[in-house]
Amino acid sequence: MIETDGFYSIILFPSRAGDVYAGAMSQERDRVISVSLSEAEWRAFIARHPQPVQWLREQISDEIGQARDRRNPDSDLPKGR
């Protein structure tokens, strides 16, 4: 399936586990992000971030955590305060 966000086309692939679709009755999907970079851009990026997949996952996790913190600013306070 191809979707667009206005600037980029996004291709969604179904996730498979072996020869069986993962979670056939589940609505969960794995997502794939593809970014087109020139060779120079790629080399500059991996020079700063030698583990690009790990770095991207950390950035996404950090952003999710920050969004959660903005929604629940007192969530880390002990109960009773």
N, CA, C and O of each residue as an XYZ file, in Angstrom:
324
protein
N       0.848     -1.152      0.000
C       0.000      0.000      0.000
C       0.906      1.232      0.000
O       1.911      1.261      0.711
N       0.564      2.232     -0.781
C       1.347      3.462     -0.839
C       0.500      4.605     -0.304
O      -0.640      4.791     -0.730
N       1.056      5.370      0.630
C       0.408      6.555      1.168
C       1.345      7.723      0.939
O       2.523      7.521      0.642
N       0.845      8.938      1.071
C       1.691     10.114      0.923
C       1.438     11.062      2.081
O       0.322     11.144      2.592
N       2.487     11.787      2.497
C       2.313     12.767      3.562
C       2.396     14.177      3.007
O       2.553     15.131      3.769
N       2.294     14.323      1.707
C       2.373     15.631      1.078
C       3.691     15.837      0.363
O       3.726     16.393     -0.734
N       4.776     15.391      0.978
C       6.091     15.516      0.362
C       6.637     14.181     -0.118
O       7.273     14.104     -1.169
N       6.388     13.139      0.649
C       7.007     11.856      0.391
C       5.955     10.777      0.185
O       4.876     10.827      0.776
N       6.273      9.815     -0.647
C       5.438      8.633     -0.765
C       5.922      7.620      0.258
O       7.126      7.433      0.433
N       4.997      6.976      0.923
C       5.319      6.010      1.961
C       4.765      4.665      1.514
O       3.578      4.550      1.208
N       5.621      3.648      1.475
C       5.199      2.314      1.074
C       5.101      1.458      2.323
O       6.073      1.328      3.067
N       3.934      0.873      2.558
C       3.713      0.024      3.722
C       3.757     -1.430      3.290
O       3.085     -1.812      2.332
N       4.536     -2.242      3.983
C       4.658     -3.663      3.696
C       4.074     -4.459      4.845
O       4.286     -4.100      6.003
N       3.347     -5.526      4.565
C       2.872     -6.373      5.671
C       4.058     -7.101      6.296
O       5.011     -7.467      5.607
N       3.985     -7.303      7.596
C       5.033     -8.014      8.313
C       4.769     -9.512      8.233
O       3.623     -9.952      8.324
N       5.821    -10.285      8.065
C       5.680    -11.745      8.030
C       6.626    -12.367      9.039
O       7.742    -11.889      9.239
N       6.175    -13.422      9.664
C       7.024    -14.197     10.574
C       7.138    -15.582      9.966
O       6.191    -16.367     10.019
N       8.283    -15.885      9.391
C       8.443    -17.145      8.659
C       7.527    -17.132      7.457
O       7.520    -16.166      6.694
N       6.757    -18.184      7.276
C       5.812    -18.241      6.171
C       4.395    -17.885      6.592
O       3.461    -17.995      5.798
N       4.234    -17.455      7.852
C       2.906    -17.133      8.363
C       2.868    -15.650      8.688
O       3.782    -15.126      9.324
N       1.814    -14.973      8.255
C       1.690    -13.565      8.613
C       1.635    -13.423     10.121
O       0.908    -14.146     10.802
N       2.416    -12.478     10.634
C       2.454    -12.251     12.085
C       1.125    -11.677     12.545
O       0.630    -10.704     11.977
N       0.557    -12.276     13.565
C      -0.670    -11.754     14.144
C      -1.798    -11.640     13.145
O      -2.353    -10.556     12.967
N      -2.150    -12.723     12.493
C      -3.156    -12.687     11.435
C      -4.438    -11.991     11.876
O      -5.087    -11.348     11.051
N      -4.822    -12.094     13.128
C      -6.048    -11.468     13.607
C      -5.761    -10.131     14.298
O      -6.691     -9.471     14.761
N      -4.526     -9.734     14.373
C      -4.137     -8.512     15.071
C      -4.147     -7.323     14.115
O      -3.979     -7.478     12.905
N      -4.347     -6.132     14.682
C      -4.275     -4.904     13.903
C      -2.877     -4.282     13.968
O      -2.640     -3.234     13.367
N      -1.947     -4.922     14.696
C      -0.588     -4.427     14.811
C       0.143     -4.575     13.488
O      -0.037     -5.564     12.778
N       0.969     -3.590     13.159
C       1.782     -3.638     11.943
C       3.181     -3.134     12.262
O       3.354     -2.230     13.080
N       4.160     -3.717     11.623
C       5.501     -3.159     11.680
C       5.560     -2.054     10.636
O       4.959     -2.173      9.568
N       6.267     -1.001     10.936
C       6.392      0.133     10.018
C       7.817      0.213      9.511
O       8.761     -0.105     10.233
N       7.967      0.632      8.282
C       9.277      0.796      7.664
C       9.399      2.237      7.185
O       8.500      2.755      6.523
N      10.505      2.878      7.521
C      10.771      4.232      7.065
C      11.919      4.153      6.069
O      12.965      3.570      6.357
N      11.721      4.734      4.913
C      12.761      4.763      3.895
C      13.057      6.211      3.548
O      12.151      6.984      3.235
N      14.331      6.570      3.606
C      14.746      7.935      3.301
C      15.789      7.865      2.189
O      16.780      7.143      2.295
N      15.558      8.608      1.146
C      16.497      8.635      0.022
C      17.570      9.693      0.291
O      17.263     10.874      0.449
N      18.827      9.256      0.341
C      19.956     10.158      0.582
C      20.980      9.998     -0.536
O      21.170      8.908     -1.075
N      21.625     11.093     -0.867
C      22.737     10.999     -1.820
C      23.892     10.282     -1.121
O      23.880     10.128      0.101
N      24.862      9.858     -1.872
C      26.031      9.194     -1.284
C      26.737     10.124     -0.293
O      27.161      9.690      0.778
N      26.857     11.396     -0.655
C      27.521     12.365      0.227
C      26.727     12.549      1.528
O      27.312     12.608      2.610
N      25.398     12.639      1.421
C      24.564     12.778      2.612
C      24.694     11.549      3.501
O      24.810     11.666      4.721
N      24.675     10.353      2.876
C      24.795      9.110      3.646
C      26.121      9.052      4.377
O      26.160      8.735      5.566
N      27.210      9.353      3.681
C      28.532      9.307      4.318
C      28.637     10.308      5.464
O      29.211      9.999      6.508
N      28.083     11.511      5.274
C      28.104     12.514      6.341
C      27.279     12.032      7.538
O      27.674     12.219      8.689
N      26.139     11.415      7.257
C      25.270     10.931      8.330
C      25.944      9.823      9.125
O      25.975      9.882     10.355
N      26.483      8.819      8.452
C      27.096      7.711      9.197
C      28.420      8.119      9.842
O      28.884      7.456     10.769
N      29.031      9.207      9.360
C      30.223      9.711     10.045
C      29.839     10.215     11.438
O      30.601     10.048     12.391
N      28.660     10.832     11.557
C      28.179     11.316     12.864
C      27.495     10.227     13.662
O      27.570     10.218     14.890
N      26.819      9.296     12.972
C      26.039      8.247     13.632
C      26.376      6.897     12.999
O      25.670      6.443     12.099
N      27.450      6.254     13.460
C      27.887      4.995     12.851
C      26.859      3.861     12.913
O      26.937      2.913     12.132
N      25.912      3.951     13.821
C      24.830      2.964     13.939
C      23.517      3.672     13.607
O      22.743      3.975     14.515
N      23.247      3.942     12.328
C      22.091      4.788     11.973
C      20.741      4.212     12.385
O      19.860      4.969     12.794
N      20.553      2.909     12.291
C      19.265      2.320     12.664
C      19.044      2.477     14.159
O      17.961      2.877     14.587
N      20.048      2.170     14.947
C      19.946      2.323     16.400
C      19.677      3.784     16.754
O      18.839      4.065     17.611
N      20.374      4.715     16.107
C      20.200      6.132     16.384
C      18.765      6.572     16.063
O      18.147      7.292     16.847
N      18.238      6.141     14.912
C      16.872      6.505     14.543
C      15.859      5.944     15.546
O      14.920      6.638     15.935
N      16.048      4.703     15.958
C      15.148      4.118     16.952
C      15.196      4.892     18.264
O      14.161      5.115     18.891
N      16.395      5.304     18.685
C      16.524      6.092     19.909
C      15.808      7.427     19.771
O      15.147      7.876     20.708
N      15.934      8.069     18.603
C      15.268      9.350     18.378
C      13.755      9.188     18.451
O      13.071     10.018     19.051
N      13.231      8.133     17.849
C      11.795      7.872     17.879
C      11.339      7.594     19.305
O      10.321      8.128     19.744
N      12.081      6.766     20.030
C      11.730      6.468     21.429
C      11.762      7.724     22.286
O      10.871      7.937     23.108
N      12.779      8.556     22.101
C      12.870      9.809     22.854
C      11.676     10.710     22.551
O      11.099     11.303     23.463
N      11.305     10.816     21.287
C      10.175     11.662     20.895
C       8.870     11.139     21.484
O       8.041     11.923     21.945
N       8.685      9.828     21.471
C       7.490      9.226     22.056
C       7.444      9.525     23.549
O       6.394      9.890     24.079
N       8.576      9.372     24.227
C       8.644      9.644     25.659
C       8.362     11.106     25.967
O       7.662     11.403     26.935
N       8.890     12.022     25.167
C       8.647     13.444     25.381
C       7.178     13.783     25.166
O       6.607     14.573     25.917
N       6.566     13.195     24.151
C       5.143     13.443     23.895
C       4.313     12.925     25.064
O       3.357     13.576     25.486
N       4.675     11.758     25.586
C       3.963     11.170     26.732
C       4.127     12.074     27.954
O       3.172     12.297     28.698
N       5.346     12.595     28.159
C       5.596     13.481     29.295
C       4.806     14.780     29.174
O       4.337     15.310     30.181
N       4.652     15.300     27.953
C       3.883     16.531     27.762
C       2.404     16.300     28.072
O       1.726     17.192     28.581
N       1.906     15.096     27.763
C       0.496     14.779     28.048
C       0.270     14.542     29.535
O      -0.797     14.870     30.054
N       1.265     13.973     30.235
C       1.133     13.613     31.652
C       2.322     14.186     32.430
O       3.193     13.429     32.861
N       2.374     15.509     32.618
C       3.564     16.109     33.243
C       3.810     15.651     34.673
O       4.951     15.696     35.134
N       2.776     15.208     35.396
C       2.955     14.786     36.778
C       3.052     13.272     36.928
O       2.987     12.763     38.047
N       3.204     12.546     35.828
C       3.156     11.083     35.886
C       4.317     10.478     36.667
O       4.201      9.350     37.145
N       5.429     11.188     36.812
C       6.565     10.611     37.535
C       6.591     11.035     39.010
O       7.488     10.631     39.750
N       5.614     11.847     39.443
C       5.558     12.231     40.852
C       4.962     11.095     41.675
O       4.081     10.377     41.201
N       5.441     10.930     42.907
C       4.837      9.905     43.773
C       3.370     10.214     44.035
O       2.975     11.380     44.077
N       2.577      9.192     44.207
C       1.143      9.374     44.497
C       0.974     10.077     45.834
O       1.768      9.880     46.754
N      -0.079     10.910     45.938
C      -0.339     11.632     47.171
C       0.163     13.051     47.148
O      -0.028     13.780     48.121
N       0.794     13.467     46.082
C       1.276     14.858     45.995
C       0.318     15.700     45.232
O       0.552     16.895     45.055
